[in-house]
């Protein structure tokens, strides 16, 4: 169940006025329905997670501050769901780390005592593996639409990478199998934590940070245990710009195959 919550210590008919989704990984069709939501007082607002490339070093921090501010304003304007989206990524716009944006918004709204007043959905091309989804959910996301993961699987199907396997008889089936696999993986992670329900796992941030500076953790992943210091905002911003340059630049590294340092 996602969306605004009522007083935990009371029980009223209004407590049932929430959105029930069957799976935390949203298909494109389900996500489109939430994105266009305008029903019984429920509306959704899309917040862009990208920043202009020409803003340079100050761009990422300014974007994170803007995202937090727009999220709080959405509550004041009566929206029930906010959608953090990196769909506007282009050669001139760089996407903020989805996990940092999610953690920043979640903790900003917690500090303002407004987190339970709105649902938080993420539309991202970054999330692919089970661990990515677990982190996003653990740091405050209510649901995720991993559109690039879906499109990569569909392309693999069209390229004939599942030959002779009757399980994958259509692109839709491939998507269903991916969602099922992610769900099983998340349940396995949750079971190792001793957590029995998805609601208890969401926003619980039961992780240790390794190699992140205390300043970064305290601002965007507040309360997370971090015993090994490491990189801060400056390094993450540079890595983000380098990755964007590899994607949209003319580097010969990605002309034929992936860099040996990646997947």
ZIDAHU-V614554 format. One record per residue. RES is the residue in one letter. OMEGA is omega in radians with two decimals (none if undefined). Layout:
res: (RES:RES)
omega: (OMEGA:OMEGA)
//
This chain:
res: (X:X:X:X:X:X:X:X:X:X:X:X:X:X:X:X:X:X:X:X:X:X:X:X:X:X:X:X:X:X:X:X:X:X:X:X:X:X:X:X:X:X:X:X:X:X:X:X:X:X:X:X:X:X:X:X:X:X:X:X:X:X:X:X:X:X:X:X:X:X:X:X:X:X:X:X:X:X:X:X:X:X:X:X:X:X:X:X:X:X:X:X:X:X:X:X:X:X:X:X:X:X:X:X:X:X:X:X:X:X:X:X:X:X:X:X:X:X:X:X:X:X:X:X:X:X:X:X:X:X:X:X:X:X:X:X:X:X:X:X:X:X:X:X:X:X:X:X:X:X:X:X:X:X:X:X:X:X:X:X:X:X:X:X:X:X:X:X:X:X:X:X:X:X:X:X:X:X:X:X:X:X:X:X:X:X:X:X:X:X:X:X:X:X:X:X:X:X:X:X:X:X:X:X:X:X:X:X:X:X:X:X:X:X:X:X:X:X:X:X:X:X:X:X:X:X:X:X:X:X:X:X:X:X:X:X:X:X:X:X:X:X:X:X:X:X:X:X:X:X:X:X:X:X:X:X:X:X:X:X:X:X:X)
omega: (3.13:3.12:-3.09:3.12:3.08:3.14:-3.10:-3.06:-3.11:3.09:-3.14:3.07:3.14:3.14:-3.11:-3.10:3.13:-3.10:-3.13:3.05:-3.04:-3.03:-3.14:3.07:-3.03:2.98:3.12:3.13:3.12:3.14:3.12:3.12:3.11:-3.12:-3.12:-3.04:3.04:-2.99:3.09:3.11:3.14:3.05:3.11:3.14:3.13:3.12:-3.09:-3.14:-3.13:3.09:-3.12:-3.10:-3.07:3.13:3.03:-2.99:-3.09:-3.02:-3.05:3.14:3.11:3.13:3.12:3.10:3.13:-3.14:3.12:-3.12:3.14:3.11:3.12:3.12:3.12:3.10:-3.14:-3.13:3.03:3.10:-3.14:-3.11:2.99:-3.13:3.06:-3.00:3.03:-3.12:-3.10:3.08:-3.13:3.14:-3.12:-3.12:-3.08:3.13:3.01:3.02:-3.10:-3.13:3.11:3.14:3.13:3.12:3.14:-3.13:-3.11:-3.08:3.07:-3.13:3.06:3.13:3.12:-3.14:-3.10:-3.02:-3.09:-3.10:-3.07:3.06:-3.08:3.14:-3.09:3.03:-2.98:3.02:-3.09:-3.03:3.14:-3.04:3.14:-3.10:3.11:-3.12:3.13:-3.14:-3.12:3.12:-3.11:-3.14:2.90:-3.14:3.10:3.13:-3.03:2.99:-3.12:-2.95:3.13:3.09:3.11:-3.07:3.08:3.12:3.11:3.13:3.09:3.10:-3.13:3.11:3.09:-3.11:3.06:-3.06:3.04:-3.13:-3.06:3.13:-3.07:-3.07:3.13:3.08:3.14:3.13:3.10:3.10:3.14:-3.14:3.10:-3.14:3.11:3.14:3.12:3.14:3.13:3.11:3.12:3.11:3.12:3.10:-3.13:-3.12:3.11:3.09:-3.07:-3.13:-3.02:-3.08:3.11:-3.13:-3.14:-3.11:-3.07:3.12:-3.06:-3.13:3.12:-3.12:2.92:3.06:3.12:3.08:3.05:-3.12:3.13:3.14:3.13:-3.12:-3.10:-3.10:-3.01:3.13:-3.01:3.10:3.14:3.12:3.13:-3.07:3.14:-3.13:-3.14:-3.01:3.11:-3.09:-3.09:-3.13:3.13:3.13:3.13:3.11:3.13:3.12:3.12:3.12:3.11:3.13:3.10:-3.09:-3.01:-3.13:-3.11:-3.11:3.12:-3.09:-3.03:-3.14:-3.05:-3.04:3.11:3.03:-3.09:-3.12:-3.08:-3.13:none)
//
